[in-house]
Structures are given as C-alpha cells and as structure tokens.
Amino acid sequence: MILSNSYEQLINLNTTLQPGCANLPSISTLQVNGHALPMICGNNGAGRNETIQVIGRLGSNPTIAALNFGQMGAAIRSLHDIDYFLTAQTDPDQIMNFKVYRLTMDDSIFGFIPAEDEQSRNIYRSVLRNYLAAQINTEQHVVETLRLIEQSRLQLVQQCEAFKLLSEKTQLTSVGA
C-alpha cells in the first residue's frame, strides 16, 4: 500500500494483513483530533485475530499504530466523538481478558493507549451486562464476569448487585447440573 499526496510518497506499507475483519471494512478513514487517517483492518491469516493499522504522523514522520483485537471480531465504539477499541485476548487458562484502547495522537505519541476514563468503563459495563444476561456459567465465565466487574468500576451497591446476580445464577446452574 502506497500513501502519497500530490507532491510526494508519504509511506510505502508492506503489510501482511489480508482483508478479513468481520465487522469493519478493510480500508476506511478514522477521525482523530480533526485529522482523517487511513485505517486498514484485516488479519494475518490466523483466523479471527483481527488487526487494525492506522497511518498517521508523529511529528513530521509518517508512522503506523497497530492494535491486535484477539479472538473477537473488531469492535469500535464511538462515544462523544471519540473512538474506543474493545479487544479480547485469551490468557493461558483460556480466560478472556477485555481491554479498551483509544488512539492517541499528539506531538510525542501516536498509538493505541489503554483507556481509563468514564467512557471506557461504560464499554466494560456493557460487556458485563451481556455476561450477566448470558445463561453460560462455567468457571471460566464466572472468572471473566468477576474481571469485568472490577474493570467497570461500579459503585459499591452496583457491585454487590452484580455479585449477587452472578452468585444466584451460579447456584442455579450447580443445582440444575
């Protein structure tokens, strides 16, 4: 992929990414700090391990920010004109670890940085609601739900309600087994 303006070649990207993101187009534009940046979404031929590459500038130099989405389809959520990227990686025990990132672009950083703001916590809460609504209650599901409760940074009363619902569902599954 060659990116150029009318005067010069800005970047020549030799990527191994193959088109293949399930929910996102292979090539699109992402708005960051008022700049329209080219975004490529694909995989390296490893199944659902989707990767986003965004082409931007760090100072006057063209650069690429990359983010691997892991085992889930690429998910971007826009909140208040800011794009958040939800990823899921499986640890050695096959437990899903969710992480929310923001693409940061300023004079010293161009990359995907873990997001620790109220909007990212709302994304964790959304995933948590799905986990609490699901009928699956394996040990893995319980551990993932507990991690999501922690990441959501709920108020104490809401944490207690989530723990109670998870406990009740787990007991029902144990009794029914």
Number of C-alpha atoms within 10 A of each C-alpha: 8 9 13 11 8 5 6 8 10 16 17 11 12 8 10 10 17 15 18 20 22 15 11 18 14 17 15 13 14 17 14 17 13 7 11 13 16 16 20 24 25 24 22 15 13 9 11 18 20 27 22 23 20 23 23 23 18 15 13 8 9 13 18 17 18 18 19 17 23 22 16 17 19 24 16 17 15 10 12 7 10 15 16 21 24 24 22 20 17 13 9 7 7 9 17 21 15 19 19 24 19 19 23 16 19 12 9 9 14 20 22 18 15 16 18 13 9 11 17 23 20 16 20 23 19 13 18 21 15 12 19 18 12 11 12 14 20 12 11 14 19 19 15 18 23 18 17 23 22 14 20 20 15 16 8 9 9 12 16 13 11 19 16 12 14 20 14 12 19 19 13 12 14 11 8 7 6
